[in-house]
Amino acid sequence: MFKAKLIEDKSYYKLRSRQLIYILIPAFAIGLSVNFYHIPLWASALGGVIYIAMVLIMSRNRKLMSALLGNKIIEIENNQIRIKSKNGSDLETIDLDNVEKVILKKEYGLSQETLKEISLEARGKRKENFIIIEQANKQQQYDFEFDSYYMISQLEKAIEGWTKRGYKIERV
């Protein structure tokens, strides 16, 4: 069975990209505070202030990200998709026998996994993992974040099972 945390708002991706920038600024501040090149004391103090300010901003950004991720969980099995609340109660169940089409990404993966992906995300080309369910000519998109490679393989096994069962699947 596949399980992942649902992303409830697209602004999560913007916050995740911003977090990358926030990580770099304290490194600069630490560089100022280390006084190898006899930088004046006021510059070192400024570096310390910048560092403290960025840590506070990063922690606030992390809290905002947490608010947009993990309040709901998506569970995928061979013939159904369930959306559950954080405490485990069912909020929505989608029977795949009643679905017209399932739209999937060509390739799923962890976000910010390589340096190339980090640089792409910093430039605004973020990695999004989603499933789109088309039912009664309406599309519902479910964005989620993977916890591990194991969950990626579980999703791929479920998709393989859907193909064997004859569900209409489209990869984008």
Secondary structure in CASP SS format (residue, H / E / C, confidence):
PFRMAT SS
TARGET T0000
AUTHOR 0000-0000-0000
METHOD secondary structure of the structure
MODEL  1
M C 1.00
F E 1.00
K E 1.00
A E 1.00
K E 1.00
L E 1.00
I E 1.00
E C 1.00
D C 1.00
K C 1.00
S H 1.00
Y H 1.00
Y H 1.00
K H 1.00
L H 1.00
R H 1.00
S H 1.00
R H 1.00
Q H 1.00
L H 1.00
I H 1.00
Y H 1.00
I H 1.00
L H 1.00
I H 1.00
P H 1.00
A H 1.00
F H 1.00
A H 1.00
I H 1.00
G H 1.00
L H 1.00
S H 1.00
V C 1.00
N C 1.00
F C 1.00
Y C 1.00
H C 1.00
I C 1.00
P C 1.00
L H 1.00
W H 1.00
A H 1.00
S H 1.00
A H 1.00
L H 1.00
G H 1.00
G H 1.00
V H 1.00
I H 1.00
Y H 1.00
I H 1.00
A H 1.00
M H 1.00
V H 1.00
L H 1.00
I H 1.00
M H 1.00
S H 1.00
R H 1.00
N H 1.00
R H 1.00
K H 1.00
L H 1.00
M H 1.00
S H 1.00
A H 1.00
L H 1.00
L E 1.00
G E 1.00
N E 1.00
K E 1.00
I E 1.00
I E 1.00
E E 1.00
I E 1.00
E C 1.00
N C 1.00
N C 1.00
Q E 1.00
I E 1.00
R E 1.00
I E 1.00
K E 1.00
S E 1.00
K C 1.00
N C 1.00
G C 1.00
S C 1.00
D E 1.00
L E 1.00
E E 1.00
T E 1.00
I E 1.00
D E 1.00
L H 1.00
D H 1.00
N H 1.00
V C 1.00
E C 1.00
K E 1.00
V E 1.00
I E 1.00
L E 1.00
K C 1.00
K C 1.00
E C 1.00
Y C 1.00
G C 1.00
L C 1.00
S C 1.00
Q C 1.00
E C 1.00
T C 1.00
L H 1.00
K H 1.00
E H 1.00
I H 1.00
S H 1.00
L H 1.00
E H 1.00
A H 1.00
R C 1.00
G C 1.00
K C 1.00
R C 1.00
K C 1.00
E C 1.00
N E 1.00
F E 1.00
I E 1.00
I E 1.00
I E 1.00
E E 1.00
Q E 1.00
A C 1.00
N C 1.00
K E 1.00
Q E 1.00
Q E 1.00
Q E 1.00
Y E 1.00
D E 1.00
F E 1.00
E E 1.00
F C 1.00
D C 1.00
S C 1.00
Y H 1.00
Y H 1.00
M H 1.00
I H 1.00
S H 1.00
Q H 1.00
L H 1.00
E H 1.00
K H 1.00
A H 1.00
I H 1.00
E H 1.00
G H 1.00
W H 1.00
T H 1.00
K H 1.00
R H 1.00
G C 1.00
Y C 1.00
K C 1.00
I E 1.00
E E 1.00
R E 1.00
V C 1.00
END
